[in-house]
Amino acid sequence: MAGFKEVSAKRSSTRAYTAEKLTKEELDSILAAGLQAPSATNRQEIRFSVLDGSDPVIEELEQEKMRLRNAARGEHNAFYEAPTVIFLSAEDDFRWSKVDAGIAVQSMSLAAEDLGLGSLIVGSVYDAMRGEKREYFKEKMRIPADREFQIALAVGHKAAEKEPHTYDTDKQVVIV
Ligand SMILES: Cc1cc2nc3c(=O)[nH]c(=O)nc-3n(C[C@H](O)[C@H](O)[C@H](O)COP(=O)(O)O)c2cc1C
């Protein structure tokens, strides 16, 4: 098993997946990482809706995303046809919901990497999830009435490797 430094350094967004499904153990480990993530005042307000990538609502969401953009459907859907998509929702009026969702989704992304799986954090469906079809998507994804979509995570087996992004420590960090 790789240590944290290796997992963190190796993680990179996966935009190509095989059709292989996640095992129950893999999914449970990824969800555990999300549930174990810290939340402001330990509110644990994030809800996780797990969908199969072939669920018809995934394509409906894609169609709605493209309709709002007035664009034709592309070669890939927002989740790059990943076999599993996890939608994170939370109360909009809690100040830290977006931060908490971000922490949880990154914890799950690192857990996926630790298992040798690929993942992609997906925000591009935000407007579609919160537009005219908001109630419809919430019902299909069993998102509680008092929560709203925050972010999603696509997960699956990597069909291609990608180098981690580079960064500029001198520009981004100041040691005071
Ligand atoms: C909040 C958030 C939303 C994102 N939404 C998308 C998305 O909708 N589609 C996508 O392809 N990548 C999305 N990404 C992935 C970023 O593009 C990616 O993390 C960034 O380019 C750095 O690449 P890396 O993850 O490979 O290091 C998102 C990442 C974050 C943190």
Ligand as a Chemical Component Dictionary entry (heavy atoms), coordinates in Angstrom:
data_LIG
# 
_chem_comp.id                   LIG 
_chem_comp.type                 NON-POLYMER 
_chem_comp.pdbx_formal_charge   0 
_chem_comp.three_letter_code    LIG 
# 
loop_
_chem_comp_atom.comp_id 
_chem_comp_atom.atom_id 
_chem_comp_atom.alt_atom_id 
_chem_comp_atom.type_symbol 
_chem_comp_atom.charge 
_chem_comp_atom.model_Cartn_x 
_chem_comp_atom.model_Cartn_y 
_chem_comp_atom.model_Cartn_z 
_chem_comp_atom.pdbx_ordinal 
LIG C1  C1  C 0 -14.204 22.179 -7.799  1  
LIG C2  C2  C 0 -13.674 21.474 -9.014  2  
LIG C3  C3  C 0 -14.493 21.292 -10.115 3  
LIG C4  C4  C 0 -14.022 20.609 -11.243 4  
LIG N1  N1  N 0 -14.871 20.385 -12.280 5  
LIG C5  C5  C 0 -14.417 19.720 -13.361 6  
LIG C6  C6  C 0 -15.297 19.421 -14.432 7  
LIG O1  O1  O 0 -16.478 19.745 -14.404 8  
LIG N2  N2  N 0 -14.809 18.754 -15.504 9  
LIG C7  C7  C 0 -13.489 18.340 -15.553 10 
LIG O2  O2  O 0 -13.092 17.730 -16.545 11 
LIG N3  N3  N 0 -12.640 18.600 -14.541 12 
LIG C8  C8  C 0 -13.072 19.258 -13.446 13 
LIG N4  N4  N 0 -12.235 19.477 -12.396 14 
LIG C9  C9  C 0 -10.853 18.949 -12.445 15 
LIG C10 C10 C 0 -9.828  20.067 -12.690 16 
LIG O3  O3  O 0 -9.916  20.499 -14.021 17 
LIG C11 C11 C 0 -8.443  19.486 -12.358 18 
LIG O4  O4  O 0 -8.390  19.169 -10.990 19 
LIG C12 C12 C 0 -7.348  20.473 -12.702 20 
LIG O5  O5  O 0 -7.275  20.691 -14.086 21 
LIG C13 C13 C 0 -5.985  19.973 -12.224 22 
LIG O6  O6  O 0 -5.686  18.731 -12.805 23 
LIG P1  P1  P 0 -5.427  17.430 -11.921 24 
LIG O7  O7  O 0 -6.673  17.118 -11.140 25 
LIG O8  O8  O 0 -5.137  16.354 -12.939 26 
LIG O9  O9  O 0 -4.288  17.696 -11.006 27 
LIG C14 C14 C 0 -12.679 20.132 -11.269 28 
LIG C15 C15 C 0 -11.869 20.300 -10.145 29 
LIG C16 C16 C 0 -12.356 20.958 -9.035  30 
LIG C17 C17 C 0 -11.439 21.088 -7.826  31 
# 
loop_
_chem_comp_bond.comp_id 
_chem_comp_bond.atom_id_1 
_chem_comp_bond.atom_id_2 
_chem_comp_bond.value_order 
_chem_comp_bond.pdbx_ordinal 
LIG C1  C2  SING 1  
LIG C2  C3  SING 2  
LIG C2  C16 DOUB 3  
LIG C3  C4  DOUB 4  
LIG C4  N1  SING 5  
LIG C4  C14 SING 6  
LIG N1  C5  DOUB 7  
LIG C5  C6  SING 8  
LIG C5  C8  SING 9  
LIG C6  O1  DOUB 10 
LIG C6  N2  SING 11 
LIG N2  C7  SING 12 
LIG C7  O2  DOUB 13 
LIG C7  N3  SING 14 
LIG N3  C8  DOUB 15 
LIG C8  N4  SING 16 
LIG N4  C9  SING 17 
LIG N4  C14 SING 18 
LIG C9  C10 SING 19 
LIG C10 O3  SING 20 
LIG C10 C11 SING 21 
LIG C11 O4  SING 22 
LIG C11 C12 SING 23 
LIG C12 O5  SING 24 
LIG C12 C13 SING 25 
LIG C13 O6  SING 26 
LIG O6  P1  SING 27 
LIG P1  O7  DOUB 28 
LIG P1  O8  SING 29 
LIG P1  O9  SING 30 
LIG C14 C15 DOUB 31 
LIG C15 C16 SING 32 
LIG C16 C17 SING 33 
# 
